[in-house]
Amino acid sequence: MACLIDQTQRCLVAARVVRAESAWRRTVGLLGRRRIDDDDGLWFDRCSAVHTVGMLAPIDILFLDECQRLVRIVEATPSGRIYVGYRRAFTVVELAAGAARRSALALGDLLTLDDTVAIGDEAERRTACG
C-alpha cells in the first residue's frame, strides 16, 4: 500500500492506494465495495481504460501519461460503464468519488505513488490540497 502524492501541489491525494500488479487485482479492482473510503484507491500501470460494470459506488478515474502527468479526470463515474478510457494514458488511478475535487487536481499535475511517506494528521496533510 502506498500514498498517492500530487507532486505539483505538494500534497497527499489518497493514503491507501494499492498497485494492481496481479491479474486477479487488475480484474477485481474495487468491485463489490459499497463504499470506497476517501483515502482508498487503485493504481493500474500500463493501462488506458477501465470499466465500472458491477461497481457499487461511483469513482473518480484519473488518467496519467507516461511521465505520470494527469491528462484526463472523469469524476463520479457511475456503475455500468463498459468503457472509460483515454488513448494517451499509460496509467489509470481509481479513487473514491469526490477525491479529485477535494484535492483540487488539475490537468498537468505530476502524480506519484510513494510507500515511504509518513502519514500525519489528516487535516494537516490535506491543507495544501483544496
C-alpha positions in Angstrom: 0.0 0.0 0.0 1.2 3.5 -0.8 0.3 7.1 -0.9 -0.8 9.0 -4.0 1.0 12.3 -4.0 0.4 15.3 -6.1 4.0 16.5 -6.6 2.9 19.7 -8.4 0.8 20.9 -5.4 3.0 19.1 -2.9 0.1 17.3 -1.1 -1.4 13.9 -0.4 -4.3 12.8 -2.5 -5.0 9.4 -1.0 -3.2 7.5 1.7 -4.2 3.9 0.9 -3.5 3.2 -2.8 -2.8 -0.3 -3.9 -0.8 -1.0 -7.1 -2.8 -3.5 -9.1 0.0 -5.8 -10.1 -1.6 -9.3 -10.3 -4.1 -10.4 -12.8 -6.6 -11.0 -10.0 -6.2 -7.5 -8.5 -6.5 -5.9 -12.0 -9.7 -7.9 -12.7 -11.4 -7.4 -9.4 -10.3 -3.8 -8.7 -12.7 -2.0 -6.5 -15.7 -4.2 -7.5 -18.2 -5.2 -4.8 -17.4 -2.4 -2.4 -20.5 -0.5 -1.3 -18.4 2.4 -0.2 -14.9 3.5 -1.1 -13.2 5.4 1.7 -11.7 8.8 0.8 -8.2 7.6 1.2 -8.6 4.4 -0.8 -7.5 3.9 -4.4 -6.2 1.5 -7.0 -3.2 2.2 -9.4 -3.1 0.4 -12.8 0.2 0.5 -14.7 0.2 0.0 -18.4 -3.5 0.8 -18.6 -5.5 3.3 -20.6 -9.1 2.2 -19.9 -11.3 0.7 -17.2 -14.9 -0.3 -16.8 -17.4 0.2 -13.9 -19.7 -2.8 -14.6 -20.5 -4.3 -11.2 -19.3 -1.3 -9.2 -21.5 -0.5 -6.3 -20.1 3.0 -5.7 -19.2 5.8 -8.1 -15.5 6.5 -8.5 -13.2 9.2 -9.8 -10.9 8.0 -12.6 -7.6 9.6 -13.3 -5.6 9.1 -16.5 -1.8 9.7 -16.5 0.6 9.8 -19.4 3.9 8.0 -19.5 5.5 10.8 -17.3 2.7 10.4 -14.7 1.2 13.8 -15.6 -2.6 14.0 -15.3 -4.1 14.1 -18.7 -7.8 13.4 -18.0 -10.1 13.3 -15.0 -13.5 11.6 -15.0 -15.4 12.5 -11.8 -18.1 10.5 -10.1 -18.2 7.8 -12.8 -21.3 5.7 -12.1 -21.7 1.9 -12.3 -22.4 0.2 -15.6 -19.9 2.0 -17.8 -18.4 -0.6 -20.2 -15.5 1.6 -21.2 -13.9 4.7 -19.7 -10.6 5.4 -21.3 -8.1 7.8 -22.7 -5.9 6.8 -25.6 -2.8 8.8 -24.4 -3.0 7.3 -20.9 -0.3 5.0 -19.6 -1.6 4.7 -16.0 -5.1 4.7 -14.6 -5.9 5.5 -10.9 -9.3 4.8 -9.4 -10.3 6.8 -6.3 -13.4 7.5 -4.2 -15.9 9.8 -5.9 -15.0 13.4 -5.0 -11.3 12.8 -4.4 -10.2 14.8 -7.5 -12.2 17.8 -6.5 -11.2 17.6 -2.8 -7.6 17.5 -3.8 -8.0 20.3 -6.4 -6.3 18.1 -9.0 -5.6 19.8 -12.3 -4.6 18.6 -15.7 -0.8 18.5 -15.9 -0.2 17.7 -12.3 2.5 15.2 -11.6 1.1 12.3 -9.5 3.4 9.7 -7.9 2.9 6.6 -5.8 5.1 6.6 -2.7 5.3 3.9 0.1 7.8 5.9 2.2 5.6 8.9 3.2 4.8 9.2 6.9 1.1 9.9 7.3 0.3 12.6 9.9 -2.8 14.3 11.0 -5.4 14.3 8.1 -6.3 17.9 8.4 -2.6 18.9 8.3 -1.7 16.7 5.3 -4.7 17.9 3.2 -4.2 21.6 3.9 -2.4 22.3 0.6 -4.9 20.4 -1.5 -8.1 22.4 -1.7 
